[in-house]
Each structure stands twice: as structure tokens, then as C-alpha cells.
């Protein structure tokens, strides 16, 4: 991934903002890359790409994770959850004033179906949108078992979600900054 980073093949270089390694020990090396670029209209467009580093010398794009179309913003952070025996991967990203999570069902390895991912549902205490209003989300991070996701915003608030038995992230806890 040396030189200009053009994740979409459009001839437009992007800014890499974060990376996170796959934590599956039996896998070849994979890395999730958070990035963004300025669109023609001046808006920021970002996403997350998954790359394989199987030979240790070159990177091959495996999967482009699609953002919710309403999230036209830069990706600030990305974190790959520890698998802990799950048959899929979980990748979270801080995008503008929101958090998005994908379940990567296949990475397209030999003998597998083509690489594909789906968006994981997240539930808030006041509806299904995991936003902070006008506040930017700066960081996301999974716990050691990959079952709880935490995110922090520029106003100092931290929100946490836990995976339920159906694979949905349920709002678990909000920590507000001291007055």
C-alpha cells in the first residue's frame, strides 16, 4: 500500500485515518483500513476497506465495507473485534457523528464464498440510531472477547453496546463527562 491510496479505483487519493489488524490467529494477515476523501461537491466521503497481506510483502484489497448512505463523513477510527470462536468477523468504525458495525461473513479465501459483509443492527435507548447529534465520534473499541463495543465522542461521552444472542448490539451503558 505504498504511494497514493486509491481505495475505489476512481483516481482520487484518500486519507488513511486508522487501521486495525484481524485478531484471528489462524487466518492469514488481514487489516481493516479507515479512510476518507473530499468529493467533487466538497463533502467528505469515507469507508473501510479490508486488505489481505498474505505474502507479507504486498496488500490485496478483499472487501469494501459500505457505509450507510446518510453517513457522508470521514472515518475517524476502526477496530476489528477478537473472534472468540465466532464463524465471522466484526469490524466497527467511528464515522462522523455515528458508529457503524459490519459482520464480515466471508473474506473470500480459497474454498469459501466471495468476500461479503452485512451491517449489524444497533439499538439505542431512544431508537435505532447510534448518533451523537452534532458531536463527532472519535474512537471505537471492542473488549477482549469482542462482545462489547465502546465509542467516545468529542463531548467526552462514552457509549457501550453488548451483543445479544441474536447478534444485535443492544445499548448497554452511557458515561457522561463530569460537570
Residue pairs with C-beta under 8 A, 6 or more apart in sequence:
1 33
1 51
1 59
4 13
5 13
5 14
5 15
5 16
5 33
5 35
6 12
6 13
6 14
7 14
7 33
7 35
7 47
7 49
7 61
7 64
8 14
8 64
12 37
13 37
14 35
14 36
14 37
15 35
15 36
15 37
15 74
16 33
16 34
16 35
17 34
17 35
17 36
17 46
17 74
17 75
17 76
17 77
18 33
18 34
18 75
18 76
18 77
18 78
19 31
19 32
19 33
19 34
19 78
20 31
20 32
20 78
20 79
20 80
20 91
21 29
21 30
21 31
21 80
22 29
22 30
22 31
22 32
22 80
22 89
23 80
23 81
23 82
23 83
23 146
24 30
24 83
24 89
27 107
28 52
28 53
28 54
28 109
29 52
29 53
29 54
29 56
30 50
30 51
30 52
30 53
30 62
30 80
30 107
31 50
31 51
31 53
31 59
32 48
32 49
32 50
32 51
32 65
32 78
32 80
32 91
33 48
33 49
33 50
33 51
33 78
34 46
34 47
34 48
34 75
34 76
34 77
34 78
34 93
35 46
35 47
35 48
35 49
35 75
36 44
36 45
36 46
36 47
36 73
36 74
36 75
37 44
37 45
37 46
38 44
38 45
39 45
39 72
43 72
44 72
44 73
44 74
44 96
45 72
46 67
46 71
46 73
46 74
46 75
46 95
47 64
47 65
47 66
47 67
47 75
48 64
48 65
48 67
48 75
48 78
48 91
48 93
48 102
49 61
49 63
49 64
49 65
50 61
50 62
50 63
50 64
50 65
50 91
50 104
50 107
50 115
51 59
51 60
51 61
51 62
52 59
52 60
52 62
52 107
53 59
53 60
54 60
62 107
62 108
62 115
63 104
63 107
63 108
63 115
63 116
63 117
65 91
65 93
65 102
65 104
65 117
66 117
66 119
67 93
67 95
67 100
68 98
68 100
68 119
71 95
71 96
71 98
71 100
72 96
73 95
73 96
73 97
73 98
74 95
74 96
75 93
75 94
75 95
76 94
76 95
76 136
76 137
76 138
76 139
77 93
77 94
77 137
77 138
77 139
77 140
78 91
78 92
78 93
78 94
78 140
79 91
79 92
79 93
79 140
79 141
79 142
80 89
80 90
80 91
80 142
81 89
81 90
81 91
81 92
81 142
81 146
81 149
82 142
82 144
82 145
82 146
83 89
83 146
84 145
84 146
84 147
86 146
88 103
88 104
88 105
89 103
89 104
89 107
90 101
90 102
90 103
90 104
90 120
90 142
90 146
91 101
91 102
91 104
91 117
92 99
92 100
92 101
92 140
92 141
92 142
92 149
92 151
93 99
93 100
93 101
93 140
94 137
94 138
94 139
94 140
94 151
95 137
96 136
96 137
97 131
97 132
97 133
97 134
97 135
97 136
97 137
97 153
98 129
98 130
98 131
98 132
98 137
99 122
99 130
99 137
99 140
99 149
99 151
99 159
100 119
101 119
101 120
101 122
101 149
101 169
102 117
102 118
102 119
102 120
103 117
103 118
103 119
103 120
103 167
104 115
104 116
104 117
105 113
105 116
105 117
105 118
106 112
106 113
106 114
106 115
106 116
107 115
108 114
108 115
120 167
120 168
120 169
121 128
121 168
121 169
122 128
122 130
122 161
122 168
122 169
122 171
123 161
123 168
123 169
123 170
123 171
124 130
124 171
125 171
125 174
130 151
130 159
130 161
132 153
132 155
132 157
135 153
135 154
135 155
135 157
136 153
136 154
137 151
137 152
137 153
137 154
138 152
138 153
138 154
139 151
139 152
140 149
140 150
140 151
141 149
141 150
141 151
142 148
142 149
142 150
143 149
143 150
146 163
147 162
147 163
148 160
148 161
148 162
148 163
148 172
149 160
149 161
149 169
150 158
150 159
150 160
151 158
151 159
151 160
152 158
155 177
156 176
156 177
157 174
157 175
157 176
157 177
158 174
158 175
159 171
159 173
159 174
159 175
160 171
160 172
160 173
160 174
160 175
161 169
161 170
161 171
161 172
162 169
162 170
162 172
163 169
163 170
164 170
